[in-house]
Amino acid sequence: MLLQTPKAFMPFPTSEIGLFHILRRSQPRFDTTRSIHYGNKTLKIPKTSIKVFREVPKLREWRRQQLLDYRSVGLVPTMGALHEGHISLIRMAARENHRVVVSIYVNPTQFGVHEDLDSYPKTWEKDCEMLRELDQELAEDGSNLGTVSAVFAPTTSTMYPSGRPSQEVDGKGSFVTITPVGELLEGTTRPTFFRGVATVCMKLFNIVAPERVYFGQKDVQQTVVIKKMVKDFFLDMDVVVGPTQREPDGLALSSRNVYLGTRRRKVATVLSKVLQVAEAGYLRGHRSRDELLGPAGELAKLLLMEQNQMLPEERVKFEVDYISLADPETMEELEEVDETRGAILSGAIKMLPVESPQPGEDLGLSDGPPVRLIDNIILKPIG
């Protein structure tokens, strides 16, 4: 069902100040950064009508034409390495908007100093092929309002015209910080993560000026941060959250899954199993933190014990970072679930590098570094 909102059929935004930001033009800037993946002369993904924008002024010129043509725009922000989770969001956006923009940009400011920025998968050719196939699928399906119209693939010098900010916790630069929600859970372990996410999303929102933006539920804390930013800064757009897409065995789809390799992939469902135990308690009527998270924690210990009893060349070790029972709007921890509001069950584990790798063993991308996996389950309100 299409979202019933007049913004899909009216010039956006409606305020004169917002319109000024849409019509405003950035001055052309000489950028010596070139990409072997994109190339500054690339205008479209081959065999499609999907435009590829590398520069802000050209994208804004295109966006202004959509405004004049009364065409709504949906934005799906990604860091590339597209998978079915991203594709499901793009499909959703195509059902609800005349034009869909997919951003592909590996944002350095959301990586910590010692995190995997350099090894993060960059798969431009594969991403283009997936978008090409999706473009054909949407064209053949007459139930969609729109199609994938553009990819925004900027360089870091474009996204950070004053220079790339430091990744240090006390680093200098132009940042958007959303607290306290950005300091909890993932923000405790990765203190600069949500600062980087909020900053790059604010930039993307200002550049593309979409009516709707699309995020996946797998990154549930991120969706809470973005919703708060949109609300607190009066950004004229809707935040749409799509359901988590999973492998048949329950593993949440993630671009980082390619690091797992065969051995760790078999054990990677531990987090979803632990969260399902807590969910089952909620469905049986339990509401207290101890009743819900106690059995989940015991299962995590049991599964780790089973691995520790195996031979080094067979086992997989992991560390549980947190299992959380939190308020659905603030991510603050709960002692008791208010069933009229529900709650968010979430967790994070670190899959450690395999011990005693065997000759020819598939260790995953980059020889299997530590992999941080996150997942969540929404405990829906009752009544």
N, C-alpha and C positions, 0 to 999 in steps of 0.2 A: 504494500500500500504506500502511495506517495505521501510524504509529509505534507500536511495541509497548512501551508504558510504562504502568505502573499508575497514574501520576498522572492519567491521563484519567478514571479511575473512582474516585479517592479524594479526600477533602477536601484542599485545598491552601492553604497549605503544611502539611507534616506536623508541624513543630516548634511548640511552644507559643508561642515568641516570634514566629514567622512568623504564626501564627494571630492573635496579638494585633494585629499590624499590619493584617491584613485587617479585623478587627472594629472597630478604632479608628475614631472619627468625628472629622473636622475640624469645628470650630465654624463655623456659617454666617457668611459674611463679606459685608458690603455692598460691591458692586463697581459703581462708577459707569460703568465701561467698557461700552459697548454696541456691537454690531456690526451694520452695515447688511446684512451677508451672512447672519448667523446669526439674530440676534434672540434675546433671552433667553427668549421664550415658545415657541420652537420645540421641540417634543417628539419629532417624528418627521419623517423625510424623506417628503414627500407620496407617497401611493399605495404605501407600503411599510410594513413593520413595524419598520424600522430606527430605533432610538431615537437622539436627538441629545442628548448631555450637554455642558453648558457648565461645570458645577461639580463639584468633586471629591467632596463628600459624597454627591450623588445617584448618581454613578457607582459609588462604593464600596458604596452600598446595593444597587444592582443586582448588583454583583460578589459580594456576600455571598450573595445569593439563588442565584446559580449555584453557589457553594460548597456551600450546603445541598442543592441539587438534584443534586450530583455531576456538574456540567457543566464540562467543560474549556474554557478560554478561550485563544484565540490572538490576539496583537496584531500589527498591521501599522502601524508608525509611518510617517507621511508628512508632507510639508509642503504637501499639496494639489497642484493642477495635475496631477491624476491622469492616467496614461497606461497603456498595455498592460503595462508593466513592473510597476506597482503592482497592476494587476488580476490578473496572473499570481500574485503573492504572495498576494493575497486568496483566489484559487481554491485555492491550495495549503493555506492556513490552514483553509479550509472543509472540505477533505478530511480534515484531521487533528484538528479540534477541534469541539466542540458549538456553541461561540459564537465569533464573530470580532468583534474591536473594531478599527476603523480610526481612528487619530488623525490629525487634520488641524490642523497648527499650524506656522506659519512662525516658526522659532526665531531670535530676534535674536542670541543669543550665539554662534552658529556663523558669523556674518558678520563679516568684518573691518571696520575703521572706514571704509574707502573702497570696500567691496563693495556689491553690488546688492540690499540689503535692501528698499529702498523700491520698486524696480521688479520685484521677484520676482513672477512671475505668481500672482494670487489669483483662482481660478476656482470659487467655491463652487457656483454654479448648475450649471455643467458637471460638477463632481465629483459632485453629487447625482444628476444624470441618469445618469452612468456607474454609480454604485452602484445606482440604481433598475433599470437594465437587467441588471446583474449579479445582483441579488436575484432577478429573474424567472428568469434562466438557471439559477441554483443551485436554485431551487424546482422547476424542470422536470427537473433532472438528479438522479435518485434515487441516484447513486453517492456523494454527499457525506455526510459525517457531520453537518455543521452548515451554518449560513448566516451572512451578515453580520447581526449583531444590534445593533451600536451604533457610533456615531461619537462620538469625544471631540474636541471643538473648543473648547479653552479660550482665554481671553484671556491676554495677557502678565501682567496683574496676578494672575491665578489661578496661572500657572506659576511666577511669581517673586514670592511674597507679601511678601518683604522689599524689593522694588524690583528693577528690571531691572539686572543687573550691567553693568559697563562692557565695551565691546568692545575696549578697549586691551589690549595684551599684558600689561602690569603692572596691569590693572584689578582693582578690589576686588569681592568678592562670594563667594557659595558656589558653588564649582566642583568638578567631578570631573576630575582630570587623569591620563591614562594615558600613561606614558612608559616606555621611549624610543620605542615604536612610533608614538605620536602626534606625535613631533617629526620624523619622517622624511617624505620625498617630499612629499605634500600638506601636511604639517605644516611643512615648510621654507618654502614659499611662503605658506601661510595659518596662521600660528602659533597663532591662537586657534580654529581650526576644530574640531579634535577635542576640545578642551576643552569647546566648546559642545555638540558632539554627545553626548559622554559625560554631560555634566550633564543635558541634557534627556531623554536615554534613561533615566538613573537615576530621574529624576522620573516618567516615564511608567511604568516598570516598577514603581515603588513604588505608584503610583496604581491601575493596572489589575491588577497581580499576575497576569500570564498564566502559563500553563504553557509556552507557546512564543512566541517572537518571530520575526518574519520580515523578512529584509533581502535586497536584490538583490546579486548578484555584481559588478555594474557598479561599485559603491562598495566594492571589495574591501578596501582599507585600513580603511575604516569597519567592515567585518565583523570584521577582526582585532582592532581596538580594542574592539569590543563583546564579542567572545568573551573577551578578556583581562579586561575589567571584570567580566563575569558570573562568571568563574572566580575572580578574586582577591577579590571581595567576597561569594563564596558565595551568589550569587543563585540561587534554586531554579527555574530555567527552562532550556529548551533554546533555542539560537540556530540557526535554520534558514535556510540561504542558498539562494535560488532563482537559476537561471541568468539571465544577461543576456539581455534581450529586445532584438531589433534590427529596424531597418528592412530591407526587401529588399536594399538595397545594402550592408548591414553596419553602418550607423551605430547605435551603442548608443542606446536610447531614454533621453531625459533631459528633465526639465521645462524645462531651459534651451535646448533646441533651438529653441524658439519665437523666440528672439532672432536666429537666424541669417539669416533672409530667403532669397530664392531663390538669389542668387549664391554666398553662403558655404555654403549647404546642399549645393551640388553638389561642393564641395571638402572638406566636413567629414569625409569618409571617410578622409582621409589618415592619421589615427592608427590606425584599424583595419588599414589596409593595411600600415603599418610594423610593427605587432605581428605580423601574419600572416607576414611575412618571417622574423622571429625564430622563430616557432613552427615554420615549415617547416624551419628549420635543426635544431631540436631533434628533429623527427620523422625527419630524415635521419641522426641519430646524433651531432650536435655537442653538446658539453656546456660548453665554455668561454665565458666572457663575451664575449671578442673575436669568437669564431666566431658567436655568436648576435646580439649587438647591433651588431657592425660593419656587416653588410649592411643592417640596419634603419636605422641612422643615415645610410648612404649614400643609401637610398631617400628619406628625409625631405629631404635636401639636394637631390636631383634634382627632387622634386615642387615644392619651393619655387623652384628655379631656373626651372622651367617657368612658374610663375606670374609671376615677375619679368620674364620676356620678353614678357608680354602687355601690351596697352595698359592704362592706368590705369582706364579705364571697364569693363574686362573682368576684370582680375585680382583675386585674393584673396591677401592676405598673412597669414602665420601665424608664430608663434614656438613652437618646441619647448621646453617647460619641462624635461621629463626623459623618458628611456626607461629603465626599471628592470628588473633581473633580481634578484629578491629571494627570501629564505627564506619559505616559506608560513606560518610561524607568527610570525615576528618582524619581517618586512619589511626585515631587514638585507640589504644588497647582497651578491651572491654573485659569486665569481670562477669557480666551477665548480659545475655543477648535480649534486647527488647524485640519481641517477635513482631511488633507492628512496624519496626524499622529494618529488621534483618541485620546482617553483618557480612564482613568479608573475611573469609579464611584465606590466608596466603602463606607462602613459605619460600625459602631459598636454600639451596644446597650447593656445595662445591664438589664437583667430581674431580678427584685428584688424578694425576698422571698414572698410567698403568705401571705396575711393577713387573720386572722381568719380561720385557717385551720379547715376543718370539720372532724368529726369522720370518719375514714376509707378513707379519701381522699388520692389519689395518689399524693404525693408531689415530686416524682422523687427520683433518687439515692441520698443517704446521706441526706435525708429529705429536699431536695430542696434548696441548697445554692444559692447565687447570681450566675447567669449564664451570661457570656459574649458571645454574638453572633456576628459574623462578616459575611459579604457577599459583593459581588461586581458584577458589570456588565461591560464588556468591550465594550466601544463605538468604533466600528470599523471604520477605515479610509474610506472615501468616495471618489470614483474616482480612 
